[in-house]
């Protein structure tokens, strides 16, 4: 992390959930798996 506690490497969360001054909440990032597989596109932020 840098001096402002922002990660220097890329980061992302399921459902492309965004946190406010920290990580996203579990409720924003959770998803339901109704089958044997699931594809998600997660945007990585740098």
N, C-alpha and C positions, 0 to 999 in steps of 0.2 A: 504494500500500500504506500501511497505517497504521503506527504505531510498533512494532507486533508482527509486521510483515511479512505481514499478512493482507490479501488483495485487498479493496479497497473496492467494486469493481464485481462483478456477478454472474459466476459461473464454473461450468463443468460439464465433464464428460468422457463419452465414449462408454461404453456399458454402465453408466452411472452409477457408474463407478469412483471410489473415494474414496482420497485419499492420507493418510498419517499424517505430519504436520509437513512437508508439501510436496505436490507434485503426485502423482497416482497413477502407478503403474508402467505402462510400455508394455504389459506382458503383461496387466494388469488391464483396460486400456482398448481393446486391439485387438479387431477383429472380422473375420470372414471374409465376403467379398462373393462370393456364388455366382450372382448374376444381374446384370442391367443396372441394377437399382436396389435400394435398401434404405431402409426407414424406421426411424428410431430416435427414441424419446422420451428427451430428456436433461433431467434436473431441474437447474435453475439454482439455485445456492445464493448467498444474499446475506449 
